[in-house]
Amino acid sequence: MKKRLLLADDDKAFHRVITRLFEGPDWEVSTAEDGRAALEHISARPPDVIVLDLNMPVMGGRQLLAELRRNPETAFIPVIIISGDSGPEEQAAEFKLGADDFVPKPFEASELAARIEAAVRRARRLLAANPLTFLPGGPAIEEEASSRIRSGSPLAFFYMDIDNFKAYNDNYGYLNGDCAIKMAGRVLTEVQNSFAGEDVFVGHIGGDDFVLMCDPARAEEAAASIAEKFDAAAAGLYSREDRERGYIVAKDRAGNVREFPLMSLTIAIATNEVRALDHYAKLADITAEIKKHLKGRPAGSGSAWLKDRRRD
């Protein structure tokens, strides 16, 4: 699906520049010569990003931006201001109104294109973010994985879930259960940050399910770090009594009382090192198989990970 860009500017020459810059299979460019026409266009078909000139007839750029930010349906559309007045006071005023970025005139076409692409990515990730951890959610995860598959670059895809989370959640309550989910997100973010300068992606599918994507050459190092950090942090979520004995007593899904070890992580890893990964669904299938295998490990043995080494 094409991304939609709306250019609100009364300069027709600028319209031609932007249209030429973005014409192609990935973008659809629309234009409006005044703020009122832009607002009507946005109401009829909201764009993915708006490039906005401040000085337009009928309705100026500032008024249009204020209207967009007051309306819940348009409040999160990224808006990039293009202006000949690039002073710090001017920029501060536009950011205060709700602009997402400010590009002074004259500008480099490549810089403007990069800023527009970045604004759309940020907006999509924000809207798809998990409300508990604020990590990218399901749609953003699938989009990221599909992009990496298409690029053909080395890929390690981690699928992780928390063992014995339901028992902990039932026994300690939902608020503490939420704390456990947030803790898992923090552990993954810490590991992500420790790989400075590398393209590591972390996402939260929902519930106690998470993903991470990185270079396969660093996959085992990342998995070991995640397991160690999670096990150390998880122990602190239990009472002293439960922590010392290494389990809690709770009912299982059938209503039977049994012992549940402390929470740990199951980490299943699929890579394109020796087998082709041509679709997101294949990643899901491979990691589901590995996860099922790992779930058969001895109870209470802590977090575990396994990287797929099979060939097609």
N, C-alpha and C positions, 0 to 999 in steps of 0.2 A: 504494500500500500504506500502510495506517495505521501511524503510529508508536505504540508501546506504552509506556504509563506505568504503573508499579506504585507505589501509595502504601502504605507500611508504617507504620501508625499505628493506635492503639487508640481514637482519637477519631472516632466515627461522624459527628459534625457536620462535622469536617474532611474526611471522605470526601465528603460532599455538596458542600462548597465546591469541592474540586478537580475533582470530576466535572462540576459545572456550568461550571467555568472552561474545561475542555478538551473537553467534549462537542462533537461535530461530525464532519465527514468526514475530518479529518486525524489524529485521535487516538482511541485505544482505552484506557480507564482501567480498571485492576483494583485491588482493594484487599485488604489483609491486616491483621488486627487484632493479630497478634503475629509475632515474628521467625521462629518455626518455620514458621508457615503461609506467610510471605513466602518463606522458603527453598525450600519445596516448590513454590510457584508458579513461582519463578525457574528451578528445575531442570526443571520440565515445559515451560515456555515463556519463555525469557529475554526480558525487556523491553528497550526501547531506553534507558530511563532509570528510576532508582528515586528516589523522594522518601521519605526515611527519618526517622522520629522516633526519638530515642535511648531514650526510656523506654517500653518495651513489655513485656508479660508473656511468660512462657515463655522467650523469647530476646530479649535487649535489642538495641538498634540497634548498639551497638559490637561486640557479638559477631557479629551478622549481617554487618556490614561486614568484619570480620576474616575470616569464612568466605568471603565473596565474593572478597576479594583473594587468598586462598590458592589458589583454584581457577582454573586457566588458562582454563576455559570462561566464567567470569564476571568475570575480573580487570579487563576493560576496559569493563564496563558503568558509565556515569557514575552516581554517587550524590550526591544533594544532601541535606544534613542540614538538618532543620527543628528548631530548638530555642529554648526560652525563655531559655536561658543563653547570652548573646551576648558574654561577656567574651573578651578576646584569648587568655587561656590555654586556655579551652574550645575556641575555634576552632582554635588551633594543634594541640591534641590530636587533633581530628577529622581535620584535614588530614594529620597524621602517620600516622593509621590508614589513609588512602587515600581520604578524601572528595574529591570534585571541586569542591564548592561548599558554602557554609554560609549559610543564610538565617535570621536571627533572627526570633522572634515578638515582637510582631505584625509582619506584613509587608503590603506592597501586592500585591494579586493580579496586577497588570500586571508588577511587578518579578519575582515568582516565575515567571510564564509566560515572560518574556524569558530568565531564567536557565536554565530547563528547555530551551527551544528552542536556546539557545546551547550547552548541554552536549551535546545530541544532535548538533548540527552538528560540534562539535569531535571527538566520538568517531567519527563516520562518516568524517571526513577523516583522522583518525589511522589507522584501520584500512585505509583505501584509499590511504594514502600510499605513494609509491615508496620502497623501502628504501634506495636509493642517494642520492637528493637530498632525501628527506623532503617533497617537494612532493605535493600531492593527485594521486592516480592516476586511472585510467580511470573507475571508477564515479562518483567525486566530480566529475570533469570533465563527464561527461554530465549529471549531476544539476544542476550549476551552469548549464550551457548551456541545458538544458531550462527551468530556472526563469527565466532571463533572457528566453528566447523567449516563455514564457507571460506574463510581465509586460508585454511590448510596449515596453519601454524601449529606447533606442538601444543597439545592440550591434555591436561589432567583434570578430570571432573570428579570432585568429591561429593558423595551424598552421605549425610550424617543424620542420625537421630539419637535421642537420649534414651538409654535403657532404663527401665524401671521408673520412668517419669510419672506415669499414671498413679502408681502406688504412692510416690512422694506427694503428688498433687492432692490425692484423696486424704492422705494422713496429715499433711501439714497445711492444707488449705490453698485456695486459688491464688491468694496474694503471694504466698511463698513460691507457688508454682510459677507465677509470672517472674519472680526474682530469678528462678532457675533458668528460665528461657532467656532472660536478659543477660545473665551471667555467661551462658553459652555464646550469645552474640558478641559479648565483650572479648571472650577468649579468641574467637575467630578474628575479630578486628585487630587484636593485639598481634596475632600471628601475621595477619596481612600487613600491618605496619612494620613488622620486623624485617620484611622482605623489601626494604627501601629501594625504590627505582624499578621494581619489577611489576609486571601487569597481573596482579592478583585480585580476583573478584570474589566477594563474599555476599551471599544472599540468604534470605530466610523465606522458605517456601510457605511456612505456616506451622502452628503447633510447635512440636519439638523437632522439626525437620529443617535442616540447613544444607547449603551447598557452598563449595569453594572451587574456584578454577585457577590453575597456575600452570607453569611450565612443568612437564613430567620429570625433568631433571631435578626439580626441587620437591617433588611430591612426597617422597618418603620422609624427608627432613621436616616438611610442613606437618605431615600426619603425626609424626612422633611428638612434635612440639604441641600440637593441639591436644593430643591424648594426655600428655603430662600436665599441661596447664589446667585442663578440664578436671582431671581427677583431683588435683590439689585444691581447686576452688570448690568442687562439689562437696567435699568432706565438710567444709565450713558451713554448709547449709543445713546440717543436721544437728540435733541436740547432742550433747556430750555422750549421753548413754547410747544413742543409736550409732554414733560415730565409732565408739570404742568396740561395740559388739559387731559392727560391720553390716548391719541389716535393720530393717524395720518390720514390724508385724502388721499386715493389712489384708484386706479381702481382695481376691483376684476377680476377674470379670464374671466368673461363675458364682461368686459369693462365698468362696471358700477362704478360710483364714490360712495365710501362709507367710513365709519369710521372704522378704525382697531385699537383695543386696543394695548398697548405695548406688546412686546414679552413675552411669558411665556413658561413653559414646561408642557407637558403632560407626566406623568410617569406611565406606566402600568407595574404591577409586577405579575409574575407567580412564584409559589413556589411548591415544592414537599412535603409540609407539610401534606396535606390531599388528594392530588390527584397524580396519577402516571405521571411522565414526562419521557417518554421512547424514545423521538426523538426530535431533534432540531425543526422540523416542528411543533410539538405540542406546543412548547414554542411560536413560531411565531403566531400560531392560537389563543392561549389564550390571549396573549398580544394585538393582533389586536382587539379582541372583547372588551377588557377593554378600549383600547384607543378610540374606537368608542363611547363607553358610556361616557367617560370623555369629549370628544369633545362637548358634549351637555350641558356642564355647562354654567352658565351665562358669557357673554363676559366681559373681563376686570377684572375677579376675581383673576387673578394671577395664578401661577403654581399650579398644583394639581396632586395628586398621589392616586392610588388605588391598593391594594393588593388583588389578587384573593383568595376568601375563599370558593369557591364552591367545591363540591365533585363530582367525576365521577359517 
